Amino acid sequence: MHRVRVGLTGLAFVFLLVMLATTFLRVTGDSDVANESAATSNEAAAPSDTLAELGVAPGNKPADPAHTAPKPPAP
C-alpha cells in the first residue's frame, strides 16, 4: 500500500509541475500565438493536395476498367 501511495504522490507532483510549466510558458509566449494564427490563415488559402483530390484515397474504384491490375499469367 505504501508503494501505491508513493507512486500516486509522484504522479501528482509531476502533473502539477507540468501544469505550472505550461502556465508560465503560455504567459511569456503570447506573441508567438498571434504569429501562429497569422501563419495558419495564410496556409488555409493555399490549395491542399489530399489523397482524395489526387484520386488515390483508399476505397476509390478505378474509373476505367482497362486500368485495373493485370491478371497473372496462367501456368
Secondary structure in CASP SS format (residue, H / E / C, confidence):
PFRMAT SS
TARGET T0000
AUTHOR 0000-0000-0000
METHOD secondary structure of the structure
MODEL  1
M C 1.00
H H 1.00
R H 1.00
V H 1.00
R H 1.00
V H 1.00
G H 1.00
L H 1.00
T H 1.00
G H 1.00
L H 1.00
A H 1.00
F H 1.00
V H 1.00
F H 1.00
L H 1.00
L H 1.00
V H 1.00
M H 1.00
L H 1.00
A H 1.00
T H 1.00
T H 1.00
F H 1.00
L H 1.00
R H 1.00
V H 1.00
T H 1.00
G C 1.00
D H 1.00
S H 1.00
D H 1.00
V H 1.00
A H 1.00
N H 1.00
E H 1.00
S H 1.00
A H 1.00
A H 1.00
T H 1.00
S H 1.00
N H 1.00
E H 1.00
A H 1.00
A H 1.00
A C 1.00
P C 1.00
S C 1.00
D C 1.00
T C 1.00
L H 1.00
A H 1.00
E H 1.00
L H 1.00
G C 1.00
V C 1.00
A C 1.00
P C 1.00
G C 1.00
N C 1.00
K C 1.00
P C 1.00
A C 1.00
D C 1.00
P H 1.00
A H 1.00
H H 1.00
T C 1.00
A C 1.00
P C 1.00
K C 1.00
P C 1.00
P C 1.00
A C 1.00
P C 1.00
END
